[in-house]
């Protein structure tokens, strides 16, 4: 999985007034939790420093530097302003080599499905799946081969298996499907009619 370098400054001012003051300076109040000493660390980051971390479909392990401390973390939650969409707060989770993490990983489809070759349309229903794994087993994306997926068929979570990780999304959730298009229906009806005349 790709890594993202991020530096923050530990903050000692708290509350709404302090948070507003930070934001006016172009800083975002943050929190990292899950440390071995069970203490959350409050800090700020520059809004410009996290744009490429947040506004992307990719998922990163964050190399987080806070003063003389460096730790691995993942992005867990972002609070946006309901009107302006400005980032109000970010939560990170401290990651350890021997402790599994739960995270959403993007889904990628590969191959030309049999159903598409027959005139169907491939749709991706689940763009991300929730997985549990050690951080060094986390892939950048979950690649699913749809070559054998036929017209009118789908692939559900329960059919998937990836080495080194557990998929936590509901097993009956549809990941992708090949839908019958209007053109494909027309072609099938025409073929059936032609067969009936013979």
C-alpha positions as CSV (number, residue, x, y, z in Angstrom):
1,X,0.0,0.0,0.0
2,X,1.2,3.5,-0.8
3,X,2.4,5.8,2.0
4,X,1.7,9.5,2.6
5,X,4.1,11.7,4.5
6,X,2.3,14.2,6.9
7,X,3.7,16.5,9.5
8,X,1.5,18.0,12.3
9,X,1.9,20.2,15.3
10,X,0.7,19.0,18.7
11,X,-1.9,21.4,20.0
12,X,-2.6,22.5,23.5
13,X,-5.7,24.7,23.0
14,X,-9.1,22.9,22.9
15,X,-12.7,23.8,22.5
16,X,-14.8,25.4,19.8
17,X,-13.1,28.8,20.1
18,X,-9.6,27.3,19.7
19,X,-10.8,25.1,16.8
20,X,-12.2,28.2,15.0
21,X,-9.0,30.1,15.5
22,X,-7.0,27.2,14.1
23,X,-9.2,27.0,11.0
24,X,-8.9,30.8,10.4
25,X,-5.1,30.2,10.2
26,X,-5.6,27.5,7.5
27,X,-5.1,24.7,10.0
28,X,-7.3,21.6,10.7
29,X,-7.7,20.2,14.2
30,X,-6.9,16.5,14.3
31,X,-6.8,13.6,16.7
32,X,-4.8,10.3,16.5
33,X,-6.0,7.5,18.8
34,X,-5.3,3.9,19.4
35,X,-1.9,4.4,21.0
36,X,-0.4,1.8,23.3
37,X,-0.6,4.2,26.2
38,X,-4.3,4.8,25.3
39,X,-3.8,8.5,25.1
40,X,-5.2,10.4,22.2
41,X,-2.9,13.0,20.7
42,X,-4.4,16.3,19.5
43,X,-2.6,18.2,16.8
44,X,-3.1,20.4,13.7
45,X,-2.2,20.0,10.1
46,X,-2.1,22.5,7.3
47,X,-5.2,22.1,5.0
48,X,-3.0,22.3,1.9
49,X,-0.9,19.3,3.2
50,X,-3.9,16.9,3.4
51,X,-5.6,17.7,0.1
52,X,-3.9,14.8,-1.8
53,X,-4.7,12.5,1.1
54,X,-8.4,13.3,1.3
55,X,-9.5,14.2,-2.2
56,X,-8.6,10.9,-3.9
57,X,-10.1,7.4,-4.2
58,X,-6.8,6.0,-3.1
59,X,-6.1,4.7,0.4
60,X,-2.8,5.4,2.2
61,X,-0.8,4.4,5.2
62,X,0.1,7.8,6.7
63,X,3.7,8.3,8.1
64,X,2.7,10.9,10.7
65,X,5.3,13.1,12.3
66,X,4.4,15.0,15.4
67,X,7.4,16.9,16.8
68,X,10.0,14.2,17.6
69,X,7.4,11.4,17.3
70,X,6.8,9.4,14.2
71,X,4.0,6.8,13.8
72,X,2.0,4.9,11.2
73,X,-1.7,5.8,11.0
74,X,-4.7,5.5,8.8
75,X,-7.4,8.0,8.1
76,X,-10.6,7.0,10.0
77,X,-13.0,9.9,9.9
78,X,-13.4,13.4,8.4
79,X,-15.9,16.0,9.5
80,X,-17.0,18.5,6.8
81,X,-18.9,21.7,7.2
82,X,-22.6,21.1,6.1
83,X,-22.7,24.2,4.0
84,X,-19.2,25.1,2.8
85,X,-17.7,21.5,2.7
86,X,-14.6,22.8,4.5
87,X,-12.8,20.2,6.6
88,X,-13.6,20.7,10.3
89,X,-11.8,17.8,11.9
90,X,-9.8,14.7,11.0
91,X,-9.5,11.5,13.1
92,X,-6.5,9.1,12.5
93,X,-5.9,5.7,14.0
94,X,-2.5,4.6,15.1
95,X,-1.4,1.5,13.3
96,X,0.9,-1.3,14.6
97,X,2.7,-4.1,12.7
98,X,1.1,-6.9,14.7
99,X,-2.5,-5.4,15.1
100,X,-5.0,-5.8,12.3
101,X,-6.8,-2.7,11.1
102,X,-10.2,-2.3,9.6
103,X,-10.3,-0.1,6.5
104,X,-12.2,0.5,3.2
105,X,-10.3,-0.6,0.1
106,X,-11.2,0.5,-3.4
107,X,-12.5,-2.2,-5.8
108,X,-11.0,-2.5,-9.3
109,X,-12.5,-4.7,-12.1
110,X,-10.3,-6.4,-14.7
111,X,-11.1,-8.4,-17.9
112,X,-13.8,-8.2,-20.5
113,X,-16.8,-10.1,-19.2
114,X,-18.8,-12.7,-21.2
115,X,-21.9,-10.7,-20.5
116,X,-20.5,-7.5,-22.0
117,X,-19.4,-9.4,-25.1
118,X,-23.0,-10.6,-25.3
119,X,-24.2,-7.0,-25.3
120,X,-24.7,-6.4,-21.6
121,X,-23.5,-3.5,-19.5
122,X,-21.1,-4.0,-16.6
123,X,-21.9,-2.0,-13.4
124,X,-19.8,-1.6,-10.3
125,X,-22.2,-1.6,-7.3
126,X,-19.6,-1.5,-4.5
127,X,-16.7,0.9,-5.1
128,X,-15.1,0.0,-1.8
129,X,-15.2,-3.0,0.6
130,X,-14.5,-3.0,4.3
131,X,-11.6,-5.4,5.1
132,X,-9.5,-6.4,8.1
133,X,-5.8,-7.2,7.9
134,X,-2.4,-6.3,9.1
135,X,-1.3,-3.1,7.5
136,X,1.5,-4.7,5.5
137,X,-1.1,-7.1,3.9
138,X,-3.4,-4.3,2.8
139,X,-3.5,-4.0,-1.0
140,X,-3.9,-0.6,-2.8
141,X,-7.1,-2.1,-4.4
142,X,-9.1,-5.3,-4.5
143,X,-8.8,-6.5,-8.1
144,X,-11.7,-8.7,-9.3
145,X,-11.6,-10.6,-12.6
146,X,-15.0,-10.4,-14.4
147,X,-14.0,-12.4,-17.5
148,X,-16.4,-15.2,-16.8
149,X,-19.3,-13.0,-15.5
150,X,-22.3,-13.7,-17.8
151,X,-25.2,-11.6,-18.8
152,X,-27.7,-11.1,-16.0
153,X,-25.2,-12.4,-13.4
154,X,-23.5,-10.7,-10.5
155,X,-20.6,-11.2,-8.1
156,X,-21.3,-11.0,-4.4
157,X,-18.9,-10.4,-1.5
158,X,-19.2,-14.0,-0.3
159,X,-17.7,-15.3,-3.5
160,X,-14.5,-13.3,-3.0
161,X,-11.3,-14.5,-1.4
162,X,-8.1,-12.5,-0.9
163,X,-5.0,-13.9,0.8
164,X,-4.1,-12.3,4.1
165,X,-7.2,-10.3,4.7
166,X,-10.8,-10.8,5.8
167,X,-13.7,-9.0,4.1
168,X,-16.1,-7.6,6.6
169,X,-18.7,-6.2,4.1
170,X,-22.0,-8.2,4.1
171,X,-21.6,-11.5,2.2
172,X,-24.8,-11.0,0.1
173,X,-23.7,-7.5,-1.0
174,X,-23.4,-7.2,-4.8
175,X,-20.0,-6.0,-5.9
176,X,-20.6,-5.9,-9.7
177,X,-23.1,-7.2,-12.2
178,X,-23.7,-7.4,-15.9
179,X,-27.1,-5.9,-16.7
180,X,-29.2,-6.7,-19.8
181,X,-29.4,-3.5,-21.9
182,X,-32.3,-2.5,-24.1
183,X,-30.3,-3.4,-27.2
184,X,-29.4,-6.8,-25.8
185,X,-33.1,-7.5,-25.0
186,X,-34.0,-6.5,-28.5
187,X,-31.4,-8.8,-30.0
188,X,-32.4,-11.7,-27.8
189,X,-36.1,-11.1,-28.7
190,X,-35.2,-11.0,-32.4
191,X,-33.1,-14.1,-32.1
192,X,-36.0,-15.9,-30.3
193,X,-38.5,-14.8,-33.0
194,X,-36.2,-15.9,-35.8
195,X,-35.8,-19.3,-34.1
196,X,-39.5,-19.6,-33.8
197,X,-40.1,-19.1,-37.5
198,X,-37.7,-21.9,-38.5
